[in-house]
Amino acid sequence: MKDQHDNKTVDWVDANKPKYIETELGREKLCIQCGEYWPLDDEFWWHRNVKLVNGQVSKRYEAACKCCYNVRYKPGKTKNKNSIRSVYEKGEAA
């Protein structure tokens, strides 16, 4: 994402955007990595169940969507993802 003032790449989303919006699809949440709004459900967001003081269980969604999660929180995991090739791709097949 580029900063509008000096064209440098930044890793935060514009502070003027609201975290949540209401659309015809329902409630949507802002991803802090890609800056896009996605529907607030388990298809697009990882979540964890948190037990509250009063005994109820609350669902807490992550700040980055499922597509951006590994890029944001586990950058080394996707670093060499496609480095292993088959013998046919290496040209070693007889």
VENFEN-V579383 format. One record per pair of residues at least 24 apart in sequence whose C-alpha atoms are under 10 Angstrom apart, sorted by the first residue. I is the first residue (numbers start at 1). J is the second residue. D is the distance in whole Angstrom. If there is no record, write none. Layout:
BEGIN
i	j	d
I	J	D
I	J	D
END
This chain:
BEGIN
i	j	d
1	33	8
1	34	7
1	35	8
11	35	10
11	72	9
19	63	9
29	61	9
29	63	9
29	64	9
29	65	9
30	63	8
30	64	8
30	65	8
31	62	9
31	63	6
31	64	5
31	65	6
31	66	9
31	67	10
31	68	8
31	69	10
32	62	10
32	63	6
32	64	5
32	65	8
32	68	9
32	69	10
32	72	9
33	63	8
33	64	6
33	65	8
33	67	9
33	68	6
33	69	8
33	71	8
33	72	7
34	64	8
34	65	8
34	67	9
34	68	7
34	72	10
35	64	9
35	65	10
36	64	10
36	65	9
37	65	9
38	65	8
39	65	10
40	65	10
42	66	9
45	69	9
END
